[in-house]
Amino acid sequence: MRKRLLNEDDDSDDENKPIKRRAMKVIQLNPKTKTVLVIVLFFAAIIYLMNFPIFSSNKVEEFDIPNDNVHDVIKAEDAYVSPGSLKFKKRQFYLDGQPLRILSGAVHYFRIPEDYWDDILKKAKAAGLNTIDTYVPWNLHEDRPGNYYFAQHLDIEKFLRKANDLGLYVIFRPGPYICSEWEFGGLPGWLLKDPDMVIRSNYKPYQDAVDRWFGALIPKIKDFQRSKGGPIIAVQVENEFGHYSDEIEHLLFIKKVLLKYGIQEMLLTSDNGRRQSLFYNQALPTVNFQNFQNGKTDFERIKAQSKDFPLMVMEFWSGWFDHWGEEHHGRPENFILSNFEEILKSGASVSIYMFHGGTNFGFMAGANNADSPKYGADVSSYDYGAPISESGDTTPLYHGMRDLITKYTSVKPGPVPPNRGKAAYGYVEMLNFMSWTDMLDVMKTVTKDINTYKKPLPMEYLTMMESREGYGQNYGYIVYRRTVPMFTKLEVKGTMKDRMQIVISGGRDNKVLDWKSNYDYTMDVSSHSLREGINYTLDIIVENLGRANYANKGSKVMNKERKGITGEILLDDKPVENWTVYPLTFNRNFIHKIYTNDKYFPLSSLTKPPCLFRTNLKIEGPVPKDTFLQMEGWGKGIVFVNEHHLGRYWSIGPQKTLFVPAPYLKAGYNSIIVFEEEKVGKYVSFLDHPLLT
């Protein structure tokens, strides 16, 4: 559209050529007229250039807001018209012919134990919401190509059915890219097995993978569309694409695949600020913001694109997320409420992101600022400061928003369900530990995917035939092991992501290399006093702390988010080959085998990390309650309760507790497994409240 506007005065077409020739003849016959014309053209050129985007002081990066006469330029037939049950006209939504103002909240089924869906959705309804929206994490549902999982907390059909039963509409956001502070923005790590992969583009192998995924997903949910009696009233095309790329052809591809597999409802896009996808002739544009003053500009842009487009904030950010090692990024309650009130007063529809944040269980937290000293790994909690807390409690923000909805709409919310009970189960002493060496020995009995490679490879390039059908590792830690003679210096030539430490014959070196190492991956190990004539077992441990979930326009970092080592390992400046690689994914088979193994020993002052720890939490009474696990006195690692992976803990904060939902617990003894990398503690404790700051 912008290109068309800039070129609409082009006079190079055939019908103008005679006019140009006549003008030239006049100029040749009249020198004064020629001089005047040159002066006029000179000043006209200056005025034009001063308003051209590269000179304009109010330049918009991706889209220039047209002048007031925009409606004379943009034809009405250029704007998107919904074919679905949800339609719009003159800024108003209509569902099945009746006016509808969408009051929505983001609730992600995959971040919530299945047993808690009902409670969270009822609280959303009781706040006055008539709609919920959810992303779909491709990487959880298809952990390797063609292997799909839609059970338990990933049973999306059950989630949609529950929303429908409660009278809630649904905005379905299948991505395939979702951002959401989720590992790789919801994309599966196995895409990066292809060394030439270009995500979020029309690169053919990426298109093929998306087509296959939507071919598995959409048939499962298409009968939940409003046109078929279900709750889905709208479907989002990709996510915040304007911030990433100008390749509109890719959005056309995504739309085509959605329609191919049965989507019939209204389509929309969702973008931040002025970086809008110019896709408003194919889907309804919506905006994301937290500050209404900034959002007003976005609204004006949408108004300029069609006299019919309703105004909708697809993501009104109710808080923010945290990175490890940074301060908690809270937002003042009065700031959020005042901006929410402005949205309601404006008459716009809105979805609150997040309404309930939930938890990044396991290794599923994402990261930002990849390939940068400012890399930030997202914490395990996705509380977000949302109206409903991570553990399902309604907050003062919840009640403030509920009051505003009651004030500015005709909604009369019902009673708010009570918050679930919480328990402080107190201190639990750690019983025993398993050494690093024994842990890897146990791993050999669980998997045949421990292989030797000539050069160190990143996770994604591994060939895991037993469990991954030849594909590589998605998450966790990767261990490069080799028997070596005495050496004093280790160096990685190439890339290392994200965090590296070494163990020499069971002894950990205190130095850790990470994104702050300025790409200098060198370790001096002379303090280990290695001796000539003796062979040592060298283990290089690299952790994937989260693939980038976001990248700015023009950045290619997400195409390079391969974790582990890519390049060479040098010992005393000499390249070393033939490394045995352990894909340490901590899957359930491994955790089960680890817990029941007999290679544990009592803790002592000689217990040194990295190693595994084991203990039990005994719960009296028939019904466990939600609780919060505190790892005070420990360093960094991961925790499993009854084989459920709670996520990461790290003493650098800001998060200090891990949420333990009651459905993960049972009356009697509950197994606890801790993998600690740096510092050994004596106890873990269970609190009745979270510590997130």
C-alpha positions in Angstrom: 0.0 0.0 0.0 2.8 2.4 0.9 4.6 1.7 -2.4 1.4 2.4 -4.3 0.8 5.7 -2.5 4.3 6.9 -3.2 4.2 6.1 -6.9 0.6 7.2 -7.7 1.9 10.4 -9.4 4.2 8.5 -11.7 3.8 10.0 -15.2 5.8 7.4 -17.2 2.7 5.7 -18.7 2.0 5.9 -22.4 -1.0 8.2 -22.2 1.1 11.0 -20.6 3.9 11.0 -23.1 2.4 13.4 -25.6 1.7 15.9 -22.8 5.4 15.7 -21.7 6.6 16.3 -25.3 4.3 19.4 -25.7 5.6 20.8 -22.3 9.2 20.3 -23.4 8.5 22.2 -26.7 7.1 25.2 -24.7 10.1 25.3 -22.4 12.5 25.3 -25.4 10.6 28.2 -27.0 10.3 30.3 -23.8 13.5 30.6 -21.6 11.8 32.6 -18.9 9.1 30.0 -18.5 11.9 27.4 -18.3 13.7 29.3 -15.5 10.5 29.7 -13.5 9.6 26.0 -14.0 13.0 24.9 -12.8 12.8 27.0 -9.6 9.3 25.6 -8.9 10.4 22.0 -9.4 13.5 22.6 -7.2 11.4 23.8 -4.2 8.8 21.1 -4.9 11.5 18.5 -4.7 12.7 19.8 -1.4 9.2 19.8 0.1 8.7 16.3 -1.2 11.9 15.0 0.2 11.3 16.6 3.6 8.1 14.6 3.8 9.7 11.4 2.5 10.1 8.8 5.3 13.9 8.9 5.5 13.8 12.7 6.3 10.6 13.0 8.2 10.9 13.7 11.9 7.8 11.7 12.6 8.8 8.8 10.5 7.1 5.5 11.2 9.4 2.5 10.7 7.1 0.2 8.8 4.0 2.2 8.0 3.4 5.9 7.4 0.1 7.1 8.7 -1.7 8.6 5.8 -3.1 12.2 5.9 -6.7 13.0 6.6 -7.7 12.3 3.0 -6.7 8.7 3.3 -10.3 7.5 2.6 -9.9 9.1 -0.9 -6.9 6.8 -1.5 -7.8 3.5 0.2 -10.7 1.9 -1.5 -13.3 0.3 0.7 -13.0 -3.0 -1.2 -9.3 -3.2 -0.2 -10.2 -3.8 3.5 -10.8 -7.2 5.0 -14.4 -8.4 5.4 -15.1 -11.3 7.8 -16.7 -14.4 6.3 -17.3 -15.9 9.7 -19.9 -15.8 12.4 -18.2 -12.8 13.9 -18.6 -9.8 11.6 -18.1 -6.1 11.9 -19.5 -2.8 10.5 -18.9 0.8 11.4 -16.5 -0.1 14.3 -18.8 -2.6 15.9 -18.5 -6.4 16.1 -21.6 -8.5 15.5 -21.9 -12.1 16.4 -24.7 -14.0 14.7 -26.2 -10.6 13.9 -26.1 -9.3 17.5 -23.7 -6.5 18.7 -20.7 -7.9 20.7 -18.0 -6.1 22.6 -15.2 -8.6 23.2 -13.9 -8.6 26.8 -11.3 -11.3 26.7 -8.4 -12.6 28.8 -5.4 -14.8 27.8 -5.4 -18.2 29.5 -2.9 -20.7 28.3 -4.0 -24.3 28.8 -0.5 -25.6 28.5 0.8 -23.5 31.4 -1.9 -24.8 33.8 -2.5 -28.3 35.2 -5.5 -29.8 33.6 -7.3 -30.1 36.9 -7.2 -26.4 37.3 -8.7 -25.3 33.9 -12.2 -25.2 35.4 -11.2 -23.0 38.3 -9.3 -20.5 36.1 -12.0 -20.2 33.5 -14.8 -19.7 36.1 -12.8 -16.9 37.6 -12.3 -15.3 34.2 -16.1 -15.5 33.7 -16.7 -14.1 37.1 -14.6 -11.1 36.3 -17.0 -10.2 33.5 -15.1 -11.6 30.6 -17.1 -13.1 27.7 -14.0 -14.5 25.8 -10.7 -16.2 26.5 -7.8 -16.5 24.1 -5.0 -19.0 24.0 -1.9 -19.7 22.1 -0.9 -23.2 20.9 2.7 -24.3 21.5 3.8 -26.3 18.5 6.9 -27.6 20.3 4.9 -29.3 23.0 2.4 -31.0 20.7 5.0 -32.2 18.1 8.2 -33.0 19.9 9.6 -34.6 16.8 8.3 -34.6 13.2 5.1 -36.5 12.9 4.9 -37.4 16.6 1.9 -35.6 18.1 0.6 -35.4 21.7 -2.8 -34.0 22.6 -3.4 -35.7 26.0 -3.6 -34.5 29.6 -2.7 -30.8 30.0 -2.3 -30.7 26.1 -5.8 -31.9 25.5 -6.9 -28.8 23.6 -10.3 -30.3 22.6 -11.1 -30.8 26.3 -10.1 -27.2 27.1 -12.2 -25.8 24.3 -15.2 -27.9 25.4 -14.8 -26.6 28.9 -14.8 -23.0 27.7 -17.9 -23.6 25.6 -19.7 -25.3 28.6 -19.0 -22.1 30.6 -20.4 -19.9 27.9 -17.0 -18.3 27.0 -16.0 -17.5 23.4 -12.5 -18.3 22.3 -10.0 -16.5 20.1 -7.7 -19.2 18.8 -4.0 -18.2 18.3 -2.2 -21.2 16.7 0.9 -19.3 15.6 2.8 -21.3 14.5 5.1 -18.7 16.2 3.6 -17.4 19.5 6.5 -15.6 21.3 4.9 -15.6 24.8 8.3 -15.9 26.6 8.0 -19.6 25.6 11.0 -21.7 24.4 11.8 -20.7 20.8 8.5 -18.8 20.6 6.6 -22.1 20.4 8.6 -23.4 17.4 10.1 -26.9 17.8 13.9 -27.0 18.2 14.1 -29.9 15.7 13.5 -27.3 12.9 17.1 -26.3 13.4 18.3 -29.8 12.3 18.2 -28.2 8.9 21.4 -26.0 8.7 19.7 -23.7 6.2 16.5 -23.3 8.2 14.8 -19.9 7.9 11.9 -19.7 10.3 8.8 -17.6 9.9 9.3 -17.4 6.1 8.4 -19.1 2.9 11.5 -21.3 3.1 10.0 -24.5 1.6 11.1 -26.9 4.4 9.6 -24.5 7.0 6.4 -24.3 5.0 6.2 -28.1 4.8 6.6 -28.4 8.5 3.9 -25.8 9.2 1.6 -27.4 6.7 2.0 -30.8 8.4 1.5 -29.4 11.9 -1.6 -27.5 10.9 -2.8 -30.6 9.2 -2.7 -32.3 12.6 -4.0 -29.4 14.7 -6.8 -27.7 12.7 -8.9 -30.9 12.1 -9.0 -31.4 15.8 -10.5 -28.0 16.5 -12.4 -27.0 13.4 -15.7 -28.4 14.8 -15.3 -26.0 17.8 -15.8 -23.0 15.5 -18.8 -20.8 16.1 -20.2 -21.7 12.7 -20.4 -25.3 13.9 -21.8 -24.6 17.3 -18.5 -24.2 19.2 -16.8 -21.3 21.0 -14.1 -20.2 18.5 -15.1 -16.8 17.1 -11.8 -15.7 15.6 -8.4 -17.2 14.6 -5.1 -15.3 14.6 -2.7 -15.4 11.7 0.9 -15.8 13.0 1.9 -13.4 15.7 3.4 -9.9 15.8 4.8 -10.5 12.4 5.2 -6.8 11.6 8.0 -6.7 14.2 9.8 -9.4 12.5 9.5 -9.3 8.7 7.9 -7.6 5.7 7.4 -10.9 3.9 3.6 -10.5 3.6 3.7 -13.6 1.3 4.4 -15.7 4.4 1.2 -14.4 6.1 -0.6 -15.3 2.9 0.8 -18.8 3.1 -0.3 -19.1 6.8 -3.8 -17.9 5.9 -4.0 -20.3 3.0 -3.0 -23.3 5.2 -5.6 -22.3 7.9 -8.3 -22.2 5.3 -7.1 -25.4 3.6 -7.7 -27.4 6.8 -11.1 -25.9 7.7 -10.9 -22.5 9.4 -14.0 -20.5 8.6 -14.2 -17.9 11.3 -12.9 -14.3 11.2 -9.1 -13.9 10.9 -7.0 -11.3 12.7 -3.5 -10.2 13.1 -1.8 -8.8 16.2 1.0 -6.3 16.2 2.9 -4.0 18.5 2.9 -0.3 18.0 3.9 1.2 14.7 5.4 -2.0 13.3 2.2 -3.2 11.7 1.8 -6.1 9.2 0.3 -4.6 6.1 -2.2 -7.4 5.9 -5.4 -5.5 6.6 -6.9 -6.6 3.3 -6.6 -10.2 4.4 -7.4 -10.1 8.2 -8.6 -7.7 10.8 -5.7 -5.7 12.3 -5.5 -5.5 16.1 -2.9 -3.9 18.3 -0.9 -4.7 21.5 0.1 -2.1 24.1 0.1 -1.3 27.8 0.0 2.5 27.7 -3.2 3.9 26.2 -1.6 7.1 25.1 0.7 5.1 22.8 -2.2 2.9 21.7 -4.3 5.9 20.5 -1.9 6.3 17.6 -2.3 2.6 16.7 -6.1 3.1 16.8 -5.9 6.0 14.4 -3.9 3.9 12.0 -6.6 1.2 12.0 -9.3 3.8 11.6 -7.5 5.1 8.5 -7.5 1.6 7.0 -11.2 1.1 7.0 -14.3 2.9 8.2 -15.7 -0.5 9.4 -12.8 -2.0 11.3 -13.6 -2.2 15.1 -10.9 -1.2 17.5 -9.4 -4.1 19.5 -6.5 -4.4 21.8 -5.5 -8.0 21.3 -2.9 -7.8 24.1 -3.3 -5.3 26.9 -0.3 -6.2 28.9 -1.4 -6.6 32.6 2.2 -6.9 33.9 5.5 -8.1 32.6 7.9 -11.1 32.6 11.3 -11.6 34.4 14.7 -12.8 33.4 17.2 -14.6 35.7 19.6 -12.2 37.3 17.5 -9.1 36.9 15.1 -7.2 39.1 11.4 -8.2 39.2 9.6 -6.3 36.5 6.4 -5.4 38.2 3.9 -2.8 37.1 2.0 -0.5 39.5 -1.6 -1.6 39.9 -3.0 1.9 39.5 -1.1 2.3 36.2 -2.6 -0.8 34.8 -6.1 0.0 36.0 -6.0 3.6 34.7 -5.0 2.4 31.2 -7.5 -0.4 31.3 -10.2 2.2 32.2 -9.2 4.4 29.2 -9.6 1.4 26.9 -13.1 0.7 28.3 -14.1 4.3 28.0 -13.0 4.4 24.4 -15.4 1.7 23.5 -12.7 -0.7 22.1 -12.7 -4.4 22.6 -9.9 -5.8 24.6 -8.0 -9.0 25.6 -6.0 -8.8 28.8 -2.6 -10.4 28.4 -2.1 -12.3 30.7 -5.3 -12.8 32.7 -3.7 -15.8 34.2 -0.1 -16.4 33.5 0.6 -19.9 34.9 4.0 -21.6 34.8 6.8 -22.4 32.4 7.1 -25.9 33.7 10.2 -28.0 32.7 12.6 -26.5 30.3 10.0 -24.4 28.4 10.9 -20.9 29.4 12.2 -18.8 26.5 14.8 -16.1 26.3 15.5 -12.7 24.8 18.5 -10.8 23.3 20.0 -13.9 21.8 23.6 -13.7 20.6 24.2 -10.8 22.8 25.9 -10.0 26.2 22.4 -8.9 27.2 20.9 -12.4 26.7 18.1 -12.9 29.2 16.8 -16.3 30.2 13.1 -16.2 31.3 12.3 -17.5 34.7 10.1 -20.5 35.4 7.2 -18.5 36.8 4.9 -16.8 34.4 2.9 -15.1 37.1 3.3 -11.9 35.0 1.6 -9.8 37.7 -1.7 -10.9 36.1 -5.1 -10.5 37.6 -5.1 -14.2 38.5 -1.8 -15.2 40.1 0.4 -18.1 39.0 -1.2 -20.3 41.7 -4.8 -19.3 40.8 -5.5 -16.6 43.3 -7.6 -13.5 42.4 -5.6 -10.4 43.2 -6.4 -6.7 43.9 -5.8 -6.1 40.1 -8.5 -8.8 39.3 -11.1 -7.1 41.5 -10.1 -3.6 40.2 -10.6 -4.8 36.6 -13.9 -6.5 37.5 -15.2 -3.3 39.0 -14.2 -1.3 35.9 -15.9 -3.8 33.6 -19.1 -3.5 35.7 -18.8 0.3 35.6 -18.3 0.7 31.8 -20.3 -2.2 30.4 -23.7 -3.8 30.8 -22.0 -7.0 32.2 -23.2 -8.1 35.6 -20.5 -10.6 36.8 -21.5 -13.5 39.0 -19.8 -14.4 42.3 -16.1 -15.0 42.3 -15.0 -18.6 43.2 -12.9 -18.8 46.3 -9.1 -19.2 46.1 -7.7 -22.6 46.5 -6.0 -23.5 49.8 -2.3 -23.3 50.2 0.0 -25.3 52.6 3.3 -24.7 54.3 4.7 -28.2 54.6 7.9 -26.9 56.2 11.5 -28.1 55.9 12.5 -31.4 54.4 16.0 -32.7 54.9 17.9 -34.0 51.9 18.5 -37.7 52.4 21.2 -38.7 50.0 23.0 -38.0 46.7 24.2 -39.6 43.5 27.6 -38.6 42.1 27.9 -37.1 38.6 29.8 -40.1 37.4 27.2 -42.5 38.7 24.4 -40.4 37.2 25.9 -40.7 33.7 26.4 -44.4 34.2 22.7 -44.8 35.0 21.9 -42.8 31.9 23.7 -45.5 29.8 21.2 -48.1 31.0 18.2 -45.9 30.0 19.1 -44.8 26.5 21.0 -45.9 23.4 21.3 -42.3 22.2 24.7 -41.8 23.7 27.0 -41.7 20.6 30.5 -40.7 19.6 30.9 -37.8 17.1 34.2 -36.7 15.4 33.5 -33.1 16.2 31.3 -31.6 18.9 27.8 -31.0 17.6 25.0 -28.8 18.9 21.9 -30.5 20.3 19.9 -30.1 17.2 22.5 -31.9 15.0 22.7 -35.1 17.1 21.4 -38.3 15.6 19.2 -39.9 18.3 17.8 -43.0 16.6 16.2 -44.7 19.6 14.1 -41.9 21.0 14.1 -39.2 18.3 14.0 -41.1 15.0 17.3 -39.6 13.9 16.5 -36.1 15.1 18.5 -34.3 17.8 17.9 -33.0 21.3 15.4 -30.3 22.1 16.1 -29.2 25.7 18.2 -29.7 28.8 21.9 -30.2 29.0 24.4 -31.7 26.5 27.6 -33.3 27.8 30.7 -33.8 25.7 32.9 -36.5 27.3 36.4 -37.7 26.4 39.4 -39.4 28.0 42.3 -36.9 27.8 45.9 -36.7 29.0 47.2 -33.8 31.1 46.3 -30.3 29.8 46.3 -26.8 31.3 44.0 -24.9 28.9 40.7 -25.6 27.3 39.2 -23.5 24.5 36.1 -23.6 22.4 36.6 -22.2 18.9 33.2 -21.4 17.5 29.9 -20.8 19.3 28.8 -22.0 22.7 25.2 -21.7 23.9 24.2 -21.0 26.6 26.2 -21.8 29.8 29.3 -24.0 30.0 31.2 -25.7 32.9 33.6 -28.6 33.0 34.2 -31.6 35.3 37.5 -33.3 35.3 37.4 -36.9 36.7 34.4 -35.9 38.8 35.8 -32.6 40.0 34.0 -29.4 38.9 36.0 -26.4 37.8 34.5 -23.2 39.5 34.7 -21.1 36.3 31.5 -20.9 34.3 31.4 -19.5 30.7 28.2 -17.9 29.4 26.9 -15.0 27.2 28.9 -12.5 29.3 32.2 -14.1 28.3 32.4 -11.8 25.2 32.8 -14.9 23.0 36.0 -15.9 24.7 35.4 -19.5 25.7 38.8 -20.3 27.4 39.5 -22.0 30.7 42.7 -22.3 32.6 42.7 -25.6 34.5 46.2 -25.5 36.0 44.6 -25.3 39.4 43.5 -28.9 39.0 47.2 -30.0 39.2 46.8 -32.6 36.5 49.9 -34.8 36.1 51.6 -36.2 33.0 51.2 -39.9 32.3 47.7 -40.0 33.7 44.5 -40.0 31.7 41.5 -38.0 32.9 37.8 -38.0 32.1 36.8 -34.6 30.8 33.2 -33.6 30.8 32.1 -30.4 29.2 28.5 -29.5 30.3 26.5 -27.0 28.2 23.0 -26.0 29.2 20.3 -24.7 26.9 18.8 -22.0 29.0 16.1 -21.2 26.5 16.0 -20.5 22.8 15.0 -16.9 21.8 11.3 -16.4 21.8 11.6 -13.0 20.1 13.7 -11.1 17.6 13.4 -7.7 16.0 12.9 -7.0 12.3 15.9 -7.9 10.2 17.5 -10.1 12.9 18.4 -13.7 11.9 19.4 -14.8 15.4 16.4 -17.2 15.8 17.7 -19.1 12.7 20.9 -19.7 14.6 19.6 -20.7 18.0 21.4 -24.1 18.1 22.4 -25.0 21.6 25.7 -26.6 22.8 29.0 -26.3 20.9 29.4 -25.7 17.2 33.0 -25.6 16.2 36.1 -27.1 17.7 37.4 -27.9 21.2 41.1 -27.3 21.8 43.2 -28.6 24.6 46.5 -26.7 24.9 45.8 -25.2 21.5 45.4 -28.5 19.8 42.0 -29.6 18.3 40.6 -32.7 19.9 38.1 -35.0 18.2 36.0 -38.0 18.9 33.7 -36.9 21.7 31.1 -39.1 23.3 27.9 -37.0 23.7 25.3 -37.5 26.4 21.9 -35.8 25.6 20.9 -35.1 29.2 17.2 -34.3 28.7 16.0 -35.5 32.1 13.0 -37.2 30.5 10.5 -39.3 32.6 12.2 -42.6 31.9 15.5 -41.3 33.2 13.9 -39.6 36.3 12.1 -42.8 37.1 15.2 -44.9 36.8 17.2 -42.4 38.8 14.8 -42.3 41.7 14.6 -46.0 42.1 18.4 -46.6 41.6 20.6 -47.9 44.5 23.7 -45.7 43.7 22.8 -43.1 46.4 25.0 -42.3 49.4 24.5 -40.2 52.5 25.4 -36.5 52.3 28.7 -35.5 53.8 31.1 -32.5 53.7 32.7 -34.3 50.7 29.6 -34.1 48.5 30.4 -31.9 45.5 28.3 -30.8 42.6 27.2 -31.4 40.0 25.1 -34.3 41.3 21.7 -35.6 42.1 19.9 -35.4 45.4 16.9 -37.4 46.6 14.4 -37.0 49.5 10.7 -37.4 50.3 8.0 -35.0 51.4 5.4 -36.7 53.6 1.9 -35.2 53.5 -0.5 -36.1 56.2 -4.2 -36.1 55.4 -6.2 -37.1 52.4 -6.0 -34.0 50.2 -2.8 -32.2 49.4 -2.8 -28.4 48.8 -0.8 -26.1 46.5 2.6 -25.2 47.9 5.8 -23.4 47.0 9.2 -25.0 47.0 12.1 -22.8 48.2 15.7 -23.8 47.5 17.4 -21.5 49.9 21.0 -22.5 50.4 21.3 -24.1 47.0 22.9 -22.7 43.8 21.3 -23.6 40.5 19.5 -26.5 39.1 16.1 -28.2 38.4 13.6 -30.0 40.6 11.2 -32.9 40.1 8.3 -33.8 42.4 6.7 -37.2 41.7 8.5 -37.0 38.3 6.9 -33.7 37.4 9.5 -31.2 36.3 8.8 -28.0 38.2 11.4 -25.9 36.3 14.6 -24.2 37.1 15.8 -22.5 40.3 18.7 -20.1 40.6 20.1 -18.2 43.5 20.6 -15.1 41.5 16.8 -14.6 41.5 14.5 -12.8 41.2 12.3 -15.9 41.5 13.0 -17.7 44.8 10.2 -20.4 44.9 8.8 -22.9 42.5 5.0 -23.5 42.3 4.0 -27.0 43.2 0.3 -27.6 42.2 -1.7 -29.9 44.4 -2.4 -32.3 41.5 1.3 -33.1 41.4 1.2 -34.3 45.0 -0.4 -37.1 46.9 -1.1 -38.1 50.5 1.8 -40.0 52.0 5.3 -39.9 50.5 6.2 -37.7 47.6 9.5 -38.1 45.8 11.8 -35.1 45.3 14.7 -35.2 42.9 17.1 -32.2 42.6 19.9 -31.8 40.0 22.3 -29.2 41.5 25.1 -27.7 39.4 27.0 -25.4 41.8 26.2 -25.4 45.6 25.0 -28.1 47.9 22.3 -27.3 50.4 20.9 -29.4 53.3 17.2 -28.7 53.2 14.4 -27.7 50.9 11.3 -26.0 52.3 7.7 -25.8 51.3 5.9 -22.4 51.9 2.3 -21.4 51.6 3.1 -18.3 49.5 5.3 -17.5 46.6 8.6 -15.5 46.6 9.0 -13.9 43.1 10.9 -10.7 43.8 
